[in-house]
Amino acid sequence: MTSAEHPHSDTLGSVGELAALARIIPVLPESESTVLGPGDDAAVIAAPDGRYVVTTDMMIHGPDFRTAWSTMHDLGFKAAATNLSDVAAMGARPTALVVALAAPADTPVAELEALAEGLRDACEALAPGCGVVGGDLSVSSVLTIAVTAFGDLDDREPVTRSGARPGDWVAVSGSLGLAAEGLRILFEHGVDAAGAPDADAAARLRAEHPVPLAAQLTPHPPIADGVAAALGGASAMLDLSDGLALDARRIARASGVSLDLSSEQVREVALAHGLDPAAPASLALTGGEDHSLLAIFPPDVAPPRDALPGGFRIIGRVIAADRHGPALLVDGRAFDERGGWDPFAEWTGQAG
């Protein structure tokens, strides 16, 4: 069943919750771990390990996305991808999603179906076997997507942020700075004369800059590499949602160590994943929303480089913290630039 089979004039307000859900639920992907799916007050999910990983995240029109730049399919895909990445960062296998959606009453139901198709396509592409097992639908003046993701550890211990030790290797799987480059392009060129987000400009930019815009609007994080890292002996790991510099400091603080990154190796990874050589060099360190995986591996795992699991590549070493405490260094020098995106401090209140 596709959105094309239904009148595009139907809106959430005109058909109501039950009719809208009757059209959305068949689009959503099923989970292989479902014992009892949508239809009751709650779903029942198998947890063979006896434990499960759980995470949640919201995307809100304004601070998190612009509808002039993102299609509803984009939003569904990104909402799934960003949560799947958090599960993967624990070394777990994503099994199920619960999705809560609040949309304006005049939202076409066909658009909600497109969002569901984005959720489905992300699960199929990034975490086969993971599906949507339930959620909620409501109306609001602000489009809001909230996803809770679950994962199975398959009898392994979770990979936390606190396991890095001096002498370990720092490695990354996925792109660096590419999503930030896409966002920079949108803010600079995807606007009209008044500076408001412009859908026509964004459509043109998708054709002119497909790689960075896709990295921003429909990220494809290396979900399978989370389990690969855990099986390969990773001692610490996290999802690079807020930028390499900011997130690397989180591992440093949690582990009580310092991380010393190589600017050359960081740049090599960024360029290998499609970052324009003309883009600001700082993007690879400070750009957010790549949703790549940063992992720490003991010295007996790597090098050589081909000993690293999945797509991981070495970008630095873990060293002992000095008297000033855990820190981030680049080429042996303290790196104090914050990096990342902070909606609490940087969102201007504009939407579009």
MARTORDREN-328077 format. One record per residue (C-alpha): residue in three letters; z, y, x. Coordinates in Angstrom, 2 decimals. Layout:
N
<r ALA, Z Z, Y Y, X X>
...
//
This chain:
352
<r MET, Z 0.00, Y 0.00, X 0.00>
<r THR, Z -1.01, Y 3.34, X 1.48>
<r SER, Z -0.38, Y 6.93, X 0.51>
<r ALA, Z -4.08, Y 7.26, X -0.38>
<r GLU, Z -3.56, Y 5.06, X -3.44>
<r HIS, Z -1.27, Y 7.58, X -5.12>
<r PRO, Z -1.91, Y 11.09, X -6.46>
<r HIS, Z -1.13, Y 13.68, X -3.83>
<r SER, Z 0.16, Y 15.96, X -6.60>
<r ASP, Z 3.29, Y 13.81, X -7.05>
<r THR, Z 6.33, Y 15.48, X -5.48>
<r LEU, Z 9.85, Y 14.28, X -4.83>
<r GLY, Z 11.09, Y 16.60, X -7.57>
<r SER, Z 8.54, Y 15.46, X -10.16>
<r VAL, Z 8.88, Y 11.70, X -9.75>
<r GLY, Z 12.57, Y 11.43, X -8.83>
<r GLU, Z 14.46, Y 9.27, X -6.37>
<r LEU, Z 13.86, Y 5.83, X -7.87>
<r ALA, Z 10.10, Y 6.24, X -8.21>
<r ALA, Z 9.83, Y 7.76, X -4.75>
<r LEU, Z 11.79, Y 4.91, X -3.19>
<r ALA, Z 9.66, Y 2.38, X -5.05>
<r ARG, Z 6.70, Y 3.75, X -3.15>
<r ILE, Z 8.40, Y 4.26, X 0.22>
<r ILE, Z 10.34, Y 1.01, X 0.65>
<r PRO, Z 7.26, Y -1.27, X 0.67>
<r VAL, Z 5.88, Y 0.80, X 3.56>
<r LEU, Z 8.96, Y 0.39, X 5.74>
<r PRO, Z 9.02, Y -2.34, X 8.39>
<r GLU, Z 11.20, Y -5.42, X 7.85>
<r SER, Z 13.76, Y -6.50, X 10.42>
<r GLU, Z 13.78, Y -10.03, X 11.74>
<r SER, Z 17.59, Y -9.80, X 11.71>
<r THR, Z 17.83, Y -9.06, X 7.99>
<r VAL, Z 20.05, Y -11.38, X 5.96>
<r LEU, Z 20.03, Y -9.08, X 2.92>
<r GLY, Z 17.74, Y -6.07, X 2.80>
<r PRO, Z 17.31, Y -3.04, X 0.53>
<r GLY, Z 18.38, Y -3.42, X -3.09>
<r ASP, Z 22.16, Y -3.79, X -2.88>
<r ASP, Z 24.84, Y -1.30, X -1.92>
<r ALA, Z 24.47, Y -2.29, X 1.73>
<r ALA, Z 22.30, Y -4.47, X 3.91>
<r VAL, Z 23.51, Y -7.54, X 5.77>
<r ILE, Z 22.27, Y -7.92, X 9.33>
<r ALA, Z 22.66, Y -10.97, X 11.55>
<r ALA, Z 24.59, Y -10.35, X 14.77>
<r PRO, Z 24.32, Y -13.61, X 16.73>
<r ASP, Z 26.13, Y -12.09, X 19.70>
<r GLY, Z 29.18, Y -11.26, X 17.56>
<r ARG, Z 28.91, Y -7.64, X 18.71>
<r TYR, Z 26.33, Y -4.97, X 18.01>
<r VAL, Z 25.25, Y -1.68, X 19.51>
<r VAL, Z 25.04, Y 1.25, X 17.08>
<r THR, Z 23.84, Y 4.83, X 17.52>
<r THR, Z 22.79, Y 7.68, X 15.25>
<r ASP, Z 20.74, Y 10.84, X 15.57>
<r MET, Z 19.44, Y 13.63, X 13.32>
<r MET, Z 16.21, Y 15.61, X 13.33>
<r ILE, Z 16.38, Y 18.91, X 11.42>
<r HIS, Z 13.52, Y 21.25, X 10.58>
<r GLY, Z 14.01, Y 24.26, X 12.81>
<r PRO, Z 16.09, Y 23.27, X 15.81>
<r ASP, Z 14.44, Y 19.86, X 16.25>
<r PHE, Z 10.85, Y 20.15, X 14.99>
<r ARG, Z 8.25, Y 22.42, X 13.40>
<r THR, Z 6.26, Y 21.08, X 10.44>
<r ALA, Z 3.32, Y 23.22, X 11.56>
<r TRP, Z 3.16, Y 21.17, X 14.74>
<r SER, Z 4.27, Y 17.71, X 13.60>
<r THR, Z 2.80, Y 15.58, X 10.84>
<r MET, Z 5.18, Y 13.53, X 8.71>
<r HIS, Z 3.86, Y 10.43, X 10.49>
<r ASP, Z 4.79, Y 12.08, X 13.80>
<r LEU, Z 8.31, Y 12.77, X 12.53>
<r GLY, Z 8.85, Y 9.20, X 11.38>
<r PHE, Z 7.57, Y 7.83, X 14.67>
<r LYS, Z 9.73, Y 10.17, X 16.77>
<r ALA, Z 12.84, Y 9.60, X 14.64>
<r ALA, Z 12.56, Y 5.87, X 15.28>
<r ALA, Z 11.60, Y 6.16, X 18.95>
<r THR, Z 14.49, Y 8.40, X 19.93>
<r ASN, Z 17.05, Y 6.06, X 18.37>
<r LEU, Z 15.43, Y 2.91, X 19.72>
<r SER, Z 15.68, Y 4.45, X 23.18>
<r ASP, Z 19.44, Y 4.94, X 22.83>
<r VAL, Z 19.86, Y 1.27, X 21.93>
<r ALA, Z 17.68, Y 0.22, X 24.86>
<r ALA, Z 19.75, Y 2.37, X 27.23>
<r MET, Z 22.72, Y 0.09, X 26.54>
<r GLY, Z 20.68, Y -2.92, X 27.60>
<r ALA, Z 20.42, Y -4.07, X 23.98>
<r ARG, Z 17.52, Y -5.29, X 21.86>
<r PRO, Z 16.91, Y -3.05, X 18.82>
<r THR, Z 17.26, Y -5.01, X 15.57>
<r ALA, Z 17.53, Y -2.61, X 12.62>
<r LEU, Z 17.38, Y 1.00, X 11.47>
<r VAL, Z 19.04, Y 2.77, X 8.54>
<r VAL, Z 17.27, Y 6.00, X 7.55>
<r ALA, Z 18.66, Y 8.89, X 5.48>
<r LEU, Z 16.20, Y 11.56, X 4.42>
<r ALA, Z 16.74, Y 14.90, X 2.68>
<r ALA, Z 13.57, Y 16.77, X 1.75>
<r PRO, Z 12.63, Y 19.79, X -0.39>
<r ALA, Z 11.93, Y 18.87, X -4.03>
<r ASP, Z 8.31, Y 20.01, X -3.74>
<r THR, Z 7.59, Y 17.57, X -0.89>
<r PRO, Z 4.62, Y 15.34, X -1.87>
<r VAL, Z 5.66, Y 11.70, X -2.14>
<r ALA, Z 2.55, Y 10.88, X -0.13>
<r GLU, Z 4.11, Y 12.79, X 2.75>
<r LEU, Z 7.26, Y 10.68, X 2.51>
<r GLU, Z 5.07, Y 7.59, X 2.61>
<r ALA, Z 3.44, Y 8.97, X 5.77>
<r LEU, Z 6.89, Y 9.37, X 7.33>
<r ALA, Z 7.67, Y 5.76, X 6.41>
<r GLU, Z 4.41, Y 4.70, X 8.03>
<r GLY, Z 5.49, Y 6.51, X 11.19>
<r LEU, Z 8.79, Y 4.60, X 11.20>
<r ARG, Z 6.87, Y 1.36, X 10.71>
<r ASP, Z 4.35, Y 2.08, X 13.46>
<r ALA, Z 7.09, Y 3.02, X 15.95>
<r CYS, Z 8.98, Y -0.21, X 15.33>
<r GLU, Z 5.83, Y -2.29, X 15.64>
<r ALA, Z 4.71, Y -0.54, X 18.83>
<r LEU, Z 8.03, Y -0.15, X 20.62>
<r ALA, Z 10.45, Y -2.79, X 19.29>
<r PRO, Z 8.67, Y -5.62, X 17.44>
<r GLY, Z 11.07, Y -7.38, X 15.09>
<r CYS, Z 13.12, Y -4.25, X 14.44>
<r GLY, Z 12.86, Y -2.81, X 10.94>
<r VAL, Z 14.37, Y -0.46, X 8.37>
<r VAL, Z 17.06, Y -2.20, X 6.29>
<r GLY, Z 18.31, Y 0.66, X 4.12>
<r GLY, Z 19.14, Y 4.33, X 3.86>
<r ASP, Z 19.32, Y 7.19, X 1.42>
<r LEU, Z 17.03, Y 9.80, X -0.12>
<r SER, Z 18.08, Y 13.23, X -1.37>
<r VAL, Z 16.79, Y 16.76, X -1.84>
<r SER, Z 17.54, Y 19.76, X 0.36>
<r SER, Z 15.96, Y 23.06, X 1.25>
<r VAL, Z 15.80, Y 21.82, X 4.85>
<r LEU, Z 13.91, Y 18.66, X 5.79>
<r THR, Z 16.43, Y 16.43, X 7.57>
<r ILE, Z 15.95, Y 12.93, X 8.97>
<r ALA, Z 18.99, Y 10.92, X 10.05>
<r VAL, Z 18.54, Y 7.50, X 11.65>
<r THR, Z 21.18, Y 4.95, X 12.58>
<r ALA, Z 19.98, Y 2.20, X 14.89>
<r PHE, Z 21.52, Y -1.19, X 15.64>
<r GLY, Z 20.96, Y -3.52, X 18.55>
<r ASP, Z 21.95, Y -6.97, X 19.79>
<r LEU, Z 23.32, Y -7.56, X 23.29>
<r ASP, Z 22.26, Y -11.24, X 23.30>
<r ASP, Z 25.53, Y -12.31, X 24.97>
<r ARG, Z 25.20, Y -9.74, X 27.79>
<r GLU, Z 27.68, Y -7.01, X 28.65>
<r PRO, Z 26.54, Y -3.50, X 27.67>
<r VAL, Z 25.14, Y -1.34, X 30.45>
<r THR, Z 27.22, Y 1.86, X 30.36>
<r ARG, Z 27.07, Y 5.13, X 32.26>
<r SER, Z 30.13, Y 4.35, X 34.35>
<r GLY, Z 28.95, Y 1.54, X 36.63>
<r ALA, Z 27.20, Y 3.46, X 39.44>
<r ARG, Z 28.62, Y 2.95, X 42.93>
<r PRO, Z 27.84, Y 4.53, X 46.32>
<r GLY, Z 24.88, Y 2.78, X 47.94>
<r ASP, Z 23.19, Y 1.97, X 44.61>
<r TRP, Z 19.61, Y 3.01, X 43.91>
<r VAL, Z 18.62, Y 5.52, X 41.21>
<r ALA, Z 15.48, Y 4.54, X 39.29>
<r VAL, Z 13.55, Y 5.67, X 36.24>
<r SER, Z 11.15, Y 4.01, X 33.83>
<r GLY, Z 8.90, Y 6.32, X 31.87>
<r SER, Z 7.65, Y 9.87, X 32.16>
<r LEU, Z 9.41, Y 12.92, X 33.56>
<r GLY, Z 8.72, Y 16.45, X 32.32>
<r LEU, Z 5.76, Y 15.43, X 30.18>
<r ALA, Z 7.41, Y 16.09, X 26.79>
<r ALA, Z 8.69, Y 19.45, X 28.03>
<r GLU, Z 5.18, Y 20.34, X 29.14>
<r GLY, Z 3.94, Y 19.52, X 25.64>
<r LEU, Z 6.62, Y 21.75, X 24.11>
<r ARG, Z 5.78, Y 24.56, X 26.53>
<r ILE, Z 2.12, Y 24.36, X 25.53>
<r LEU, Z 3.02, Y 24.49, X 21.84>
<r PHE, Z 5.32, Y 27.48, X 22.20>
<r GLU, Z 2.79, Y 29.37, X 24.30>
<r HIS, Z -0.46, Y 28.47, X 22.54>
<r GLY, Z 0.42, Y 26.80, X 19.23>
<r VAL, Z 1.39, Y 30.05, X 17.52>
<r ASP, Z -0.36, Y 32.81, X 15.60>
<r ALA, Z -0.54, Y 36.50, X 16.52>
<r ALA, Z 2.99, Y 37.02, X 15.19>
<r GLY, Z 4.38, Y 34.16, X 17.26>
<r ALA, Z 4.90, Y 31.79, X 14.32>
<r PRO, Z 3.98, Y 28.09, X 14.69>
<r ASP, Z 0.37, Y 27.59, X 13.63>
<r ALA, Z -0.97, Y 24.26, X 12.37>
<r ASP, Z -4.60, Y 25.01, X 13.23>
<r ALA, Z -3.68, Y 25.98, X 16.78>
<r ALA, Z -1.59, Y 22.84, X 17.15>
<r ALA, Z -4.50, Y 20.68, X 15.96>
<r ARG, Z -6.74, Y 22.25, X 18.59>
<r LEU, Z -4.12, Y 21.71, X 21.29>
<r ARG, Z -3.81, Y 18.02, X 20.40>
<r ALA, Z -7.47, Y 17.64, X 21.34>
<r GLU, Z -7.20, Y 19.78, X 24.47>
<r HIS, Z -3.89, Y 18.40, X 25.79>
<r PRO, Z -3.48, Y 14.94, X 24.21>
<r VAL, Z -1.11, Y 13.44, X 26.79>
<r PRO, Z 1.69, Y 16.06, X 26.92>
<r LEU, Z 1.51, Y 16.76, X 23.18>
<r ALA, Z 1.76, Y 13.06, X 22.36>
<r ALA, Z 4.75, Y 12.81, X 24.72>
<r GLN, Z 6.48, Y 15.54, X 22.75>
<r LEU, Z 5.43, Y 14.70, X 19.18>
<r THR, Z 5.19, Y 10.88, X 19.27>
<r PRO, Z 7.07, Y 9.68, X 22.37>
<r HIS, Z 6.59, Y 6.09, X 23.53>
<r PRO, Z 9.75, Y 5.32, X 25.53>
<r PRO, Z 9.83, Y 2.03, X 27.47>
<r ILE, Z 12.16, Y 0.24, X 25.04>
<r ALA, Z 11.62, Y -3.24, X 26.48>
<r ASP, Z 12.71, Y -2.03, X 29.90>
<r GLY, Z 16.27, Y -1.58, X 28.63>
<r VAL, Z 16.74, Y -5.31, X 28.32>
<r ALA, Z 14.70, Y -5.85, X 31.51>
<r ALA, Z 17.07, Y -3.56, X 33.41>
<r ALA, Z 20.12, Y -5.35, X 32.06>
<r LEU, Z 18.70, Y -8.73, X 33.03>
<r GLY, Z 17.72, Y -7.27, X 36.42>
<r GLY, Z 21.28, Y -6.29, X 37.27>
<r ALA, Z 21.42, Y -2.59, X 36.36>
<r SER, Z 24.94, Y -1.24, X 36.86>
<r ALA, Z 24.50, Y 1.94, X 34.77>
<r MET, Z 21.86, Y 3.37, X 32.46>
<r LEU, Z 21.12, Y 6.09, X 29.91>
<r ASP, Z 18.32, Y 7.57, X 27.83>
<r LEU, Z 16.76, Y 10.74, X 29.26>
<r SER, Z 16.88, Y 12.81, X 26.08>
<r ASP, Z 18.14, Y 16.04, X 27.65>
<r GLY, Z 16.30, Y 16.06, X 30.97>
<r LEU, Z 16.72, Y 14.26, X 34.28>
<r ALA, Z 19.10, Y 16.78, X 35.87>
<r LEU, Z 21.47, Y 17.07, X 32.93>
<r ASP, Z 21.53, Y 13.35, X 32.17>
<r ALA, Z 21.86, Y 12.31, X 35.82>
<r ARG, Z 25.01, Y 14.43, X 35.99>
<r ARG, Z 26.36, Y 12.45, X 33.05>
<r ILE, Z 26.09, Y 9.23, X 35.02>
<r ALA, Z 27.63, Y 10.95, X 38.05>
<r ARG, Z 30.64, Y 12.18, X 36.06>
<r ALA, Z 31.14, Y 8.92, X 34.17>
<r SER, Z 30.97, Y 6.89, X 37.40>
<r GLY, Z 32.89, Y 9.31, X 39.63>
<r VAL, Z 30.02, Y 9.52, X 42.13>
<r SER, Z 27.19, Y 11.85, X 43.10>
<r LEU, Z 23.48, Y 11.22, X 42.69>
<r ASP, Z 21.02, Y 12.40, X 45.34>
<r LEU, Z 17.46, Y 12.54, X 44.03>
<r SER, Z 14.28, Y 12.77, X 46.06>
<r SER, Z 12.07, Y 15.61, X 44.83>
<r GLU, Z 9.03, Y 13.84, X 46.25>
<r GLN, Z 9.76, Y 10.57, X 44.42>
<r VAL, Z 10.57, Y 12.43, X 41.20>
<r ARG, Z 7.27, Y 14.29, X 41.44>
<r GLU, Z 5.37, Y 11.05, X 42.12>
<r VAL, Z 6.75, Y 9.49, X 38.94>
<r ALA, Z 5.94, Y 12.59, X 36.90>
<r LEU, Z 2.34, Y 12.74, X 38.13>
<r ALA, Z 1.85, Y 9.00, X 37.68>
<r HIS, Z 2.64, Y 9.38, X 33.97>
<r GLY, Z 0.21, Y 12.21, X 33.43>
<r LEU, Z 2.05, Y 15.44, X 34.16>
<r ASP, Z -0.47, Y 18.13, X 35.09>
<r PRO, Z -0.18, Y 18.89, X 38.83>
<r ALA, Z -0.42, Y 22.58, X 37.86>
<r ALA, Z 2.66, Y 22.33, X 35.62>
<r PRO, Z 5.88, Y 23.87, X 36.96>
<r ALA, Z 7.47, Y 21.48, X 39.45>
<r SER, Z 10.87, Y 22.06, X 37.84>
<r LEU, Z 9.79, Y 20.35, X 34.59>
<r ALA, Z 10.26, Y 16.86, X 36.03>
<r LEU, Z 13.90, Y 17.67, X 36.79>
<r THR, Z 14.84, Y 19.91, X 33.90>
<r GLY, Z 12.49, Y 19.08, X 31.02>
<r GLY, Z 14.03, Y 17.20, X 28.10>
<r GLU, Z 12.91, Y 14.75, X 25.40>
<r ASP, Z 11.04, Y 12.27, X 27.57>
<r HIS, Z 13.37, Y 9.50, X 26.35>
<r SER, Z 12.68, Y 7.57, X 29.53>
<r LEU, Z 15.37, Y 5.30, X 30.96>
<r LEU, Z 17.43, Y 6.28, X 33.99>
<r ALA, Z 19.06, Y 3.23, X 35.57>
<r ILE, Z 21.21, Y 2.48, X 38.58>
<r PHE, Z 20.61, Y -0.72, X 40.54>
<r PRO, Z 22.81, Y -2.30, X 43.25>
<r PRO, Z 21.29, Y -2.44, X 46.75>
<r ASP, Z 20.74, Y -6.20, X 46.55>
<r VAL, Z 18.31, Y -5.61, X 43.65>
<r ALA, Z 16.11, Y -2.98, X 45.30>
<r PRO, Z 14.24, Y -2.14, X 47.46>
<r PRO, Z 11.62, Y -3.49, X 47.87>
<r ARG, Z 10.05, Y -1.54, X 45.04>
<r ASP, Z 8.45, Y -4.60, X 43.49>
<r ALA, Z 11.94, Y -6.08, X 43.00>
<r LEU, Z 12.70, Y -3.56, X 40.27>
<r PRO, Z 12.23, Y -4.82, X 36.70>
<r GLY, Z 9.69, Y -3.44, X 34.25>
<r GLY, Z 8.31, Y -0.01, X 35.04>
<r PHE, Z 11.29, Y 1.25, X 37.05>
<r ARG, Z 10.65, Y 3.26, X 40.20>
<r ILE, Z 13.20, Y 4.47, X 42.73>
<r ILE, Z 13.89, Y 8.23, X 42.74>
<r GLY, Z 17.16, Y 8.50, X 44.67>
<r ARG, Z 20.48, Y 7.06, X 45.84>
<r VAL, Z 24.06, Y 7.06, X 44.67>
<r ILE, Z 26.48, Y 8.58, X 47.17>
<r ALA, Z 30.23, Y 9.15, X 47.25>
<r ALA, Z 31.47, Y 12.31, X 45.57>
<r ASP, Z 32.87, Y 14.89, X 47.96>
<r ARG, Z 36.05, Y 16.93, X 47.54>
<r HIS, Z 34.35, Y 19.03, X 44.86>
<r GLY, Z 33.87, Y 15.98, X 42.65>
<r PRO, Z 30.82, Y 14.26, X 41.12>
<r ALA, Z 27.61, Y 16.24, X 41.46>
<r LEU, Z 23.84, Y 16.12, X 41.38>
<r LEU, Z 21.93, Y 16.70, X 44.59>
<r VAL, Z 18.21, Y 16.99, X 45.23>
<r ASP, Z 17.05, Y 16.29, X 48.78>
<r GLY, Z 20.66, Y 16.46, X 49.92>
<r ARG, Z 21.38, Y 19.89, X 48.42>
<r ALA, Z 23.43, Y 20.66, X 45.32>
<r PHE, Z 21.28, Y 21.19, X 42.23>
<r ASP, Z 23.04, Y 23.46, X 39.76>
<r GLU, Z 20.26, Y 24.28, X 37.29>
<r ARG, Z 21.30, Y 22.91, X 33.92>
<r GLY, Z 18.00, Y 21.83, X 32.46>
<r GLY, Z 17.41, Y 20.22, X 29.10>
<r TRP, Z 17.29, Y 21.69, X 25.60>
<r ASP, Z 20.44, Y 22.91, X 23.88>
<r PRO, Z 19.87, Y 23.70, X 20.17>
<r PHE, Z 23.38, Y 25.19, X 19.92>
<r ALA, Z 22.55, Y 27.82, X 22.51>
<r GLU, Z 18.76, Y 28.18, X 22.46>
<r TRP, Z 17.57, Y 27.83, X 18.87>
<r THR, Z 16.62, Y 31.26, X 17.51>
<r GLY, Z 16.90, Y 30.29, X 13.84>
<r GLN, Z 13.14, Y 30.14, X 13.34>
<r ALA, Z 11.42, Y 27.18, X 11.72>
<r GLY, Z 7.70, Y 27.05, X 10.93>
//
